Amino acid sequence: MDLKKVIKEVVEHSGGQENLRSVVHCATRLRLELNDEKKYNKEKLEDIEGVKGVFFNNGQLQLIFGSGLVQQVYAAYNEVFKGAASNSEEDSSETVKKTKGNPLQRFVKMLSDIFVPIIPAIVAGGLLMGINNVLTAKDLFYTGKSVIEANPGIAGLADMVNVFANAPFVFLPVLIGFSATKRFGGNPYLGAALAMLMVHPDVMNFYTFGKLDPSTNQLLAPALDIVNQSGQAVEGLQRVTTLGYWDVFGFKIAKVGYQGTVLPILAAAWLLATIEKFLRRVTPSWLDNLTTPLVSLFVTGFVTFAWMGPVLREAGTLLGQGLQWLYMQGGFVGAGIFGLFYAPIVITGLHQSFSAIETQLLAATGLTFIFPIASMSNVAQGAAVLAVLVFSKNTKMKSISSASGISALLGITEPAMFGVNLRLRYPFYGAIAGSAVGSAWIGLNKVFASALGAAGLPGFLSIPANHWSTFGIGLALSFIVSFSVTAYFFKTKKELVNAS
């Protein structure tokens, strides 16, 4: 594939270089913001080699190339056009101002811009956490023992894996602080420094110690956290520790951190960027570099610890617990409905907000139900595409289906969904039916994920080992129903066989 030719055709059929306001990419899509949204030619773009789908959403023209290839195409764009329309740190604030769409679309795009760049770190941590689950689960490979207990020589390696897995989540505010502050038009390094304040070792880890007892101003540790003289856990006991304070002119501010939280650092990053941009406008240039970072960081840090942070930390905890309650109480009906609408949600782009919700769920409860349902949906999309591969007689469609079907089973669904299923319409119906059935099954059996990762067949690594069989049955149901319904449509809708 001639990547330079591909990107030249992309630019040409998008209205030319002068029509491109910005060019960025995510895991699978090249995203173009256009000055004139009427100047792109969808049919011509779909015929470009390597393009698996084209659609317009959230004010962006999005071309699906697939994982790996999209990075190469983006690199070719920067080489050919010298990154002329690529977003940079300097023009990020202007990009924020020019974002189009209704308030919900702008909010989802904001979350997408913040979380998409840090997803690789979260996924890496999640997969490592899954490996740790495999090593520590009893009865998985050895009766009555875990892999570590049966092989003491790898205990050190397992401990390393556990530390590596937890790092992206413990210091999650640092990742979000950098990305969010950049998105809001501030200095991302100040955002990272702000997040470091929030997870500093000198402030107490809220999730390690649990809930505050307001009557005694003590933090209670989880049960089973005390050991007796023989080194065994004593059930039902809780360690207590006196809560530390900063005393500022009689105003006491709790020294409690924000490890693993999402909402507090998002709000703090916005406040930091807002203060910084204001100060840079009003501060004399000879004083700007000295006072602006100092005032921005101190004021934001003070407000975060004194008021904004505690409120949003508790709100995030309640949000996570509330969503888990809905999943538990809604049972197979609620899960099935969520599974049915998961793919349509992906079409709207609203799924980009799930990264924030899932990280908050994991921080608050250690579990998430969204990941298993996403796995059901992804496998169902892949199964529908593989049915197209089997029953379609269109050569181009079969070529797209072979690669995109496997990609969907492994967790990347955009090429399958937009390049095949939505284009042919009926396979998409089969996919959402399969997703609904698989999701209903895991909802009935209360399957959760304890980590994030690739939602699909590799999802086993993120599921506690004692739920592997139930999760596997759910994936099988999603695949079989989706494939069967799509095959039925091919038998009853003859126009599908040669459609492209």
C-alpha positions, 0 to 999 in steps of 0.5 A: 500500500502506497501510504502517501498516495492514500493520504493525498486522496484522503485530503483531495476528497475531503475538500483539499488541504485548505478545508482541513482545520485539524487532523488527529487519530484514535485507535482505529480512525483518522479524524478530520475537522473540516471548515466546510462540512459539505465539501467531502465526497463520501463515495470517493473516500470509501473507495480509497485503499485501506478505508473500511468505512466513512462517517460524520459524527460529533463534527468530525469526518471519520475514516476507519483504517483499523488498528495499526494502519491508522497510525501509519496513515497519520504519519504519512499525512505529517510527512506529506503535508508537514502536519499542517492541520494537526492539532498542537498544544498551542492551538488546543484552546482554539480547537475547544472553542470551535468544537461543534455539535449539541452540548451532549456531543461536545461533552462526549467529545471532550471526554473522548479527547481526554481519555483516548490518549491514555487508554493504552496505559489503562489497558496495559495496566488492566491486562497486567491485572488480569495476569495477576488474577490468573496467577493468584486464583485458586483451583484454576490450574491446581486443586486448592492452590493458586499458581503462586502457591504451587510454584513459590519460585515465581512469587516475586515475579507475581508481586512485580506484575501486581505492582506494575498493574496497579501503577496506572490506576494508583496514579491515574489522576496524573495521566488524566491531569496531563491530558485534561489540562491540555484539552482545556487549553492549559499547560499539561505539565502543570496539570500533571503537577497538580495531579501529583499533589493529589496523590502525594505520599504525604496525603492519606490514600482514601481507598486504602483506608476506606470510609471516614467515621465522622464521630471520631475523625478516624478512617476505617481500614477494610475488614481482615486487614489486621493479623494476629501474632501468628500472622493470620488475618483476624476476621471482622477487625478494622484498623483505625488511623487518625485523620490528618489535617492542615490547619490554615488560620483555624480552617482545617483541610483533610489530608486525604488523597485522590488515588484512582479517582476521576471526577476530582482531577477533571474538575481541578484540571478545568479550574487550573486551565481557566485560571492559567489562561486568565492570568496569562492575559492580564499578567505582564510578560516580564512577570508571567513565567514567574507568577502564573504557574505559582498562582495557578497551581497553588489556588487550584490545589487549595480549592481542590483539597478544601472543597471541590475535591471531597465533594466530587470524590464522594460523588464519584464513589456514589456514582460507581456504587449506584451503577453497580446497584442498577446492574445487580437489581436490573438483572438479566433484563437490564443487562440485555437492554444495555447489550442491545443498545451498546452498539447504537451507543458506539455509533453516536460516540457516547461510548467514549464517556464509558472510559471515565465511568469504568475507571471510576467504577474500578476505583470505587468498587473494584469491579465494572459491568460495562466491560463484559457487556462491551465484550458481548457486543464486540464478539457479536459484531465480529460474528455478524461480519464472519457470517457476511464472509461466509454468505456474501458473494461480493468479492470486496465485501468478503475481503473487508469482512475477513480482516474486520471480523477477526479484529472485532472478535479481538476488541476493535469493532469500528471496521466491522461495524461501519465497514460491513454491518451498518453498510449492509444493515441486516448484519447489524440487526443480527449483531445487536440481537446477539449482544442482547442475548449474551449480555442478558446471560452475564447479567443473570449470572452477575459477571463483572470485570476486575480490570480493563483490557481488550473487550472481546475474546481476550477479555478473559484476562480481565474477568475473575477466574471463577467467572471464566466459564460463565463469561465464555458461555456468554461470548458463545451465545453472542456469537451463535445468535449473531451469526445465526440471525445474520445467516437467516437474513441472507437466506430471506433477503436475497439482495444481501448476497451481492450487496457491497 
